Amino acid sequence: MFQPITPPSSFAELLVKPLYHSFFRYPSRMFVAAVVTAVGFEYVLTDVTDRIFLSINAGRLWRDVSPANKEETPND
């Protein structure tokens, strides 16, 4: 009738059981978790790669050169 609470026997049991019961038991939750993870990963990857590209090519991009060209062109 009453079972005493026993501590988890292993670290894997401590981690895997709640994960299974909250996400992987139901396919719809697993699908939503996969979509959210993919969108988040894409956002972070895009942001990081853009920052790396901009830091490597600083001063050589159109946004860096364009204001200098506008100042040098004579007005008609």
C-alpha angles and dihedrals in degrees: 000000000000118000119195117236110255124198117246113274095220142015090246091057090050092053105031101047098059091042092052094047094047103040118004099045092071119048094211092057091047090051093050091047091051093049093047091047092049093049092047092047092049092050093049094044092050092048094048095046092047091052091049092049093048093048093049094046099039111150095016100076127096093246089058095045100038100076090050091055093050092055094049098050114095118235116241 
